[in-house]
Amino acid sequence: MEKQDQAVMKKNADNGKAETGSTVKKTRMDRVVDTISGIFVPTLPVITAAGILKALMLLLSALNLLNAESNTYYVLSFVSSAGFYFLPLLLAHSTAKRFGGDPYLALFLTAVLLHPDFISVFKEGGSLTFLSLPITMMSYSSTVVPAIVIGWSVASVEKLLRRWVPGIIAFFAVPLLTTLLMAPLILIVLGPAGMFIGDGLSNGLNLIHEKIGWPAVALLAAMTPFLVTAGFGLCFLPLALSSITATGFDPFSRPAFLAANVAMASAALAVFVKSKVCENKSLSLQTSIVAYMGITEPSIYGVLLPLKRPYIASIIGAAVGGAFAGITDVKSVAYASPCLITLPIFLSGTFVYALLTVAVTFATTFLLTWLIGFDDKPLHSSVTI
């Protein structure tokens, strides 16, 4: 047992050293982006699968290909909902792992908030106390910020205890002490605090959209190529998830990213059509297809940035498309990276306008790229996508 525990401590220490060594020369913003990526990227397959499945269900129901009252729809409904309902567990796991803690211990302590007994008391309007201290009763399913706060806190407390608890008893003492310390703290302080922060982010995002209106969507769409180029593309993921969880839709970041992704793909496609260099045509076609599927980095780094003017055209086209999406109040009802194959996430009363956003963005960007042109020289001597 002692050897196993020492191995665990050594591994955590090595993780901490590796992290310190890898970030020593990075800026504070780089570290923030790396942290966000480290927390959310591992959960993206689940979030994307659940979001697209939900959107496809809505699409099939709207086309009368799937009866919303059928057992099949019911089963698919709770399958897609499970990805978001248990999202706090996934986020707590990835957060604790990111900060060098035991991810399963963080997952276990977060699961306390989703326990059927706790939820039952909440739904019945009851109350609970711990050592005479009141526990705030609320629903934590599908939440984002509380899980991140818990994951970081559990990792921090666990690492602190491992420094002080003798190695001979650390294997069982550290998890036990972490649980006894953190479970009440999560129920009384950290859970409610995380909900307050999460609601504040969601309300702030909605306030920006309500006060500024469509220019906010247009501005974010125009900034997206810069954000993706700098590696900040995931920064709006927590806000989008918080908004969808709190209100059931996202009228800000998903529509903006839809316009931006289509703009970058369309600029690369225009290069393919206009270029007379075989190498450029091949590269731009491949990267445009990938960008229409939601992965824009190849077109940015491979085509748009080297040619410069198509990059500018994509920014302008994104702003125009974002403005149209904002004016028509396009909303996403599920989370996924906005692109042609994930358009069903916009399946709401404004779905037609989402389709028109794609058309407006494509036409604007393609025409601009064509008109302003570019220096049609070979981009790269050898490119592999």
N, C-alpha and C positions, 0 to 999 in steps of 0.2 A: 504493500500500500504506500509506504513512504517513498519508494523509488518511483512509483507511478505518479505520486503527487509532485515530486521534485521534477519529473519530466514535464508535467503540465505547467509548473511555474517557470521552468526554463523556456518552454515554448512561448508562453506569454511574454517573457522578458525579451526573447529574440524578436517577437513580433513588434514589441515596443521599440527595440533598437533599429529594426529594419525600417519602421515607419519614420523614426527620427532622422535616420540617415537619408531617407529618400526625400524628405521635405525640408532639410536644412537650408537648401539654396532656393526654396520656393517662396513666393510672396504669400502674404496672408490670404489673399483672394484665391491663389492656387490651392492652398490647403483647404479652404472652404469648399471649393469646387470638387476637389478630390474626396472630401468627406461626404458630400451629397451624393457623388457618384458611387462611392463605396457602400452607402446605405441603400440606395434605390436601384442600382443596376441589377443586383441579384434578384430583386423582386419583379423586375420588368416582365419576364415571361409570364408570370401568373397574372399580373395586372393587365397586360395586353390580351392574353387569352380570354380572361373573364370579360373584359370590356368589349372585345370584338364579338364574342359569343352573345352577349346581351344585345348588342346592336343588330346582329344577324337575326336574332329572335324577333326583334321589333320589325325588321324589314320583311321577314317571312309572314308575320302576322298582318302587316299592312297590305301585303300582296295576296292575302287570303290563301297562302300556301301552308299555313300552320295555325290551327285553331287555338286561340288564347285560353280556351276553356278545357283543352285536352290535357290528358295526363303527361303526354310528351312535352308539352310546353311547360307544365308545372315542374317536371323533373329538370329540364334545361334551365328553368328559372332559378331553382335553388343551387344548381351546379354553378351557374355564372355568378350568383350572389355570394357563394362561399368564398370566391377569390377575394372579394372586398370585405366580407364580414370578418374573416380571419386575417385580414391584412395587418392588423396590429401585431400579431404573433410573428409574421414574416419580418416586419420592420424591426421589432425588438431583437430578433435573432441576428439580422445583418448589422444592426447598430452596435450591439455588444461585441460581435466579432470584429467589427471595424476598430473598436477602441480597446481590443485586447482582452476582453472578458470572456466568460463562458457563455456562449450564445444560447445554450439549452436552459441554463439557469434563468436568463433574462426572458426567454420564451415562457418558461413555467410561471414566473412571477407576473408576467403580463396576462397569462391565461386566467389568473385570479379574477380579473375584471370582466371576463367573458363566461365565468362559471354560471351554470343554470340557476343555482340557488341565489346568487347575487342579482342576476337579471330578473328572477321571479319576484324578489322583494321590491326591486325598482318598478316593475310593471304594476304591481299591486299597490303602489304608492306608500310602501312601508318605509321604515327607517332603521338604521343600524348604528351602533356605537362600538368603539374599541377602547377599553380602559377609560370609559366615560367620555371619550372624545368622539364627536359626531363624524360619521362617514357620509360624504356627499354622494347621493344616489343619482347616477346618470348612466346612459348607454354609451359604451366605449367601442362598440362594433364599428368596423370600417374607418376608425379614426387613424390619423397619421402622427400628429405631434406627440400625443401622450406616449405612444409606443417608442418614439425616438428618445424622449426624455427618460423613460424607464430604462431603455437599453443602455444609454450612456451612464445613468446613475448606478445601475446594477454592476456594470463593468468597473466603474470607479471604486465602489465600495468593496467589491470582491478583490480587486488588486490591492487595495489598502489593507484588507484583512490578511491577505497572504504574506504581507511583510511582517505582520506582528504575531500571527498564530504559529506556534511551534510546528515544524514540519511533520512530527510524528503523529499529530492529530489533525493536520490541516485537511486531509482528504474528506473527512466528514464534518469537521468543525466549521470550515469556511463556508460551504453551502448552507449549513444550518444557521449560522449566525447571519449570513447574508439574507436568508429568508425571513428570520425573525426581525431583523432590522428594516428590511425593505418592504415587506408585505403591508404592514400598517402605514408606512410612509407613502406607499403607492396609493392606497385606498383613501387616505386622509388628505395628502398634500399633492403628490406628483401627478396623479391622475387628473384631479380637478384643475391643477395649474396647466397641464398640457392641453386640456380641453379649452381653457380660457385663451391660451396662446393660439391654438388652432382656429377657434372661432374668430379671434381678432384678425388673423391672416385672411380668413375667408371674407369677413365683413369688410376688411380694408380693400381687398381686391374688388369686391362688389361696389364699394363706395367710389373707388377710382373710376370704375366703368360707368356708374350712375352719374357722377359729377362731371366727368370729362366727356363721356359718351364715346361716339365712334372714333374721334381722334386718338383715343388711348389705344384702341385696337389697331389702328393704322400705324401708330408709332411703334408699338411692340412688333408688328409684322415687319416693319422696315428695319428694326434693330436685330431681328432674328438671324439674318445672315452673319452679322458681326458676332452675335452670341455663340452661334454654332462654330464659326471660324476660331473663336478664342477658347472653345471647349466648355462654354457655359450653357449648353443646350438643355441640360437637365435642371437648371436652377428654378424653372417654373413648375416642375413636376409636383412638388409638395403643395403649391398653391392651387394647381388644377385639381388635385385629388381632394384637398380640403373643401374647395368650392363645390365639387360634385357631391361629396359626402354630405355637406351642410344643406345645399339647396336643390340637389338633384340635377344640376346642369352647370356648365362652364361657358359663359358668354364672352370670355376675354382671351385667355391664352390659347385654347384649342382653335378657335376661328383664326386668330393671328398666325399661329403656326401652320394652319392649312394654307393660307395665302402665301406665306413665306416658302414653304416646301414646294408648292406648285410653281412659284416664281423661279426658284433655283433650278428646278427640273426643266422648265420651259426655256430658260436662258441657254442651258446646255443643249436642248433640242434644236434651238435656233442656230447654234454654232454648227451642229451636225448638218443642217440643211444648207447653210450659207457657205461653210468652209469648202475649199477646193483641195485641201491637203488630206490625203487618204488616212493618214495616221490620226489627224485631228477628228475626222468624221467618225472613225471607229471608237475613239475614246469618248467623245462627247455623246454619241448614241448610247453607249453602254452606261455611262454615268447618269444620263437623263432617265433611262429606264429604272435604274436603281433609286434615283431621287423621287420619281413618281411613286415608288413603293415606300417612301418615308426615310430613306437613308441618303442624306444630302452631302455628307462629307466628301465622297469621291468626286462629285461634280464641282464642289467648291475648290478643293485643293488641286484637282487634276485639270480643270478647264477654266472655271470662272475667275479665280484669282490670277492665274498666269496671264490670262487675256485682258484682265482689268475691266474693260468697258462692259462686257457681259455681266460682270459682278455688280457694277453700278446699275445696270438695267434690271437685274433681279431685285435689288433693293427698292427701286422705284415701283416695279411691278408688284412687289409684296405690299408696299404702302397703299397702292391703289386697291388691290384686292382686300387688304385689311380694312380700308375705309368702307368698301362696299359691304363687307361682312358686318362691320359695326353698325352701319346705317340700317341694314335689314335685320339686325338683332339675331344673327346666327348663333345657335347654341349647340354644344355637344352634351349628350346625355350619358356618355360613358367615356372612360379614358382609353386612349391609344395614341400613338404618334399619327397625327393627321396626314393622310395621303389618299390616293385614289382607292386603294383596297380597303381602307378603314372608313370610308365615307358614311357607312351606316351608323357611326357614333353620333352623327348629326341628325339622325332620324327623329325629328320633332316637327312642330308646326312650321319651322323655318327651313326644312330640308331642301326645298326647291331653291331657296336663296343660297344654301351651301353649294349646291351644284352650280348656280350662277356665279358664285365667288370663284370657283375653279375656272369657269369659262372666262370671266373678266380678267382674272390674274394671268391666265394663259395668253389671251389675246394681247394684253398690254405688254407683258414681258417679251413675248416672241417678237412683236412689232418693234419695240424699242431696241432689242438686240439686233434685229435686222437693219434698222435705220442707222444706228450709231456705229455699227460695224465693229471690227476688231482687226488687229494685226495678224493676218492669217499665215503664221509661220509654224513649223512643227513644234508641238508643245513639249514632247518628251521623246527621247531616243528609244526608250523601252519602258513600257508601262504594263503592269499587271494589276488587274482589279480583283 
